[in-house]
Amino acid sequence: MRRCVECKSGRIRKGEVQEELNVNGVLFTAKLPALVCRACGNNYVTHETLGRFELAVADWLGQHGVRTAEAFRFMRKSLGLKATEVAELFDVTPETISRWENGHGSVDVGAFAVLGELVSERLNGTQRTLIRLHAVKKNLGKRLAKTVALELPKARSGVGDVGVIRS
């Protein structure tokens, strides 16, 4: 962007803007990178940056167990998923998702945890849980291969090591 959309000035510089989002009675704030017009003060934040802010909020909600209708709906929307898509992934009816999101029933603990994991993974650039959910849906009732050759990933230091504690 070379010129401000508002005032047409060419005095656009990199800067930051304070963004706020209120979800479930919690006010989330963050300084986001933006382009700022030095002439009129108008600022421009990319869609991607705003999306990452929303994912960070959704991740916080999931990590802190805020299992409410509003939080569940916000988390789903931060992923860009339709309610019908979530219903299919969790093997429930769209009406069930609607009840959860409108507070007409308690959000299922397992569904909330999985949705939280989907958010966390998306924020960190992975999709393992989503891939597994799709694989489960795709492979229901299919016969498995008789032989599967696996290559084990190398163990990271301290992870997977077995130790004996003597008292």
N, C-alpha and C positions, 0 to 999 in steps of 0.2 A: 504494500500500500504506500503510495507516494503522496497522496493528498487526503485531507480530512473530508469525509463525506458531508459533514455538517457545514463547515465554514470554507471549505476548498483550500485551506492553507496547506502549504507544503512543509510545515513545521512539525512533522510526525517523528517521534522518537520512541525508543524502547523505554519501558518503565514498568511500574507495578500498579495494580488497582486492588483495593480492599473489597473482597466479595463476601457477602453474608447469605446464609441459607438457614431457615428455621424449619426443622423437622422434628415432629413429636415433642415440641416444647423445648428443644435444645437449639440454641443459636450457634451455628458453626461459622467461623470466619477464617479467611485465608488471604494472603497476598498472592495474587496471580500475575504472571507476566502478561503485559499488554502493550499495545502501541498507544501512545498518548499524544494528543494534539496539544502543542505548547501554546497555540493561539486561543482555542476555545475551551480546552480541558476535556473534550470528548475522548473517550477511550474505547479501545477495541480489543476484545479477548477472543481468542479462537474457540470454535465449537469444541475442538479436541481438549483444550485446557479446561473449559467449563465441564465437559464430560468427566475428566479426571477428578475434578473437585467433587462432583456428585458421587463418583465411585468411592472417593475417600470418605465422604460422609456416610455412604451406605456401608462401607467396610467397618467404620467405627460403630455403627448401629448393630451390625452383626457380631462384632467382637465383644460388645458390651451386653449382648443378650436382650436388646430392646425388641421383644417379641410382641409388637402391637400391629394392628391393622395398618396404620399409617406408615410404620417402618417397613413392613413387608411390601406394601405397594411401592414405596419409594425405592427400595432395593431392586424390585423387579424392573421398574421403569429405568433405573440407572443402568441396567444391563441392556435396555432397549428391547426387552421381551414383551410380547403380548400376553395377556392373562391366559389365553387359550394355549399358547406355547408352553407356559409354565404348567398348566393343567396336564398337558400331554406328557411333559417330562416327569412329573411327579405321579402320574397315573391316577389322577383324580379328575372330577368333572370341572368344567369351567365355572359351574355354579358354586362349587366348593371354594375355588379361588376367590370368587366374588364375595362369598360369606366372610372369608378370612379378611379380605381387604376392606370390607365395609363394617367390620366389627360385629357381625352377626354370628360369630363363632370364633373360638380360640384358634389362633394360628398353630398348626401342627408343629411340634418341636423339631422333628426330623426334617420337615420341609424347610423350616426357618434356618436350621443349621446348614442344610445343603445350599440354600439360596445364598447364605452368608459366604459359604466357600466359593460359590460361583463368582460372587462379587470380588472377593479377595484375589482369586486367581486372575480375573480380568484386569484388576488393578496392577497386578504383577506381571502381566503379559503371558499368562498361561491359560489353558482351557482343559486341563486333565479331567476334572469332574464332569464338565459338559460333554466331553468326548465319551466318557464312561456311561453317562446317562443315555446318550444316543445309541451307544453300542448295546446296552441292555434292551432298549426298546426294539432295536433292529434284530437282535438275535433271539428274542423270545421264541422258544419252541424249536429252534434249529439244532441239528445234531452237531456236536463238537468234533473236531479233528481227533484222530486216534493218537497222533504223535505231534508234539510241538517242541521245537528246539529253541531254547532260551539262552541268551547271553546275559549273565548277571552284570549289573553296573558295578563299577569299582566302589568300594566302601569309602565314604569320607571319613576322615580321622575322627574317632570318637563316636561315630554313628554306626550302629550295628555291632560294635565291639562288645564282647561278652566278658564281664569281669566277675570275679568272685569276691565277696566281702566276707571277711572272717571276723567273728566277734570274740 
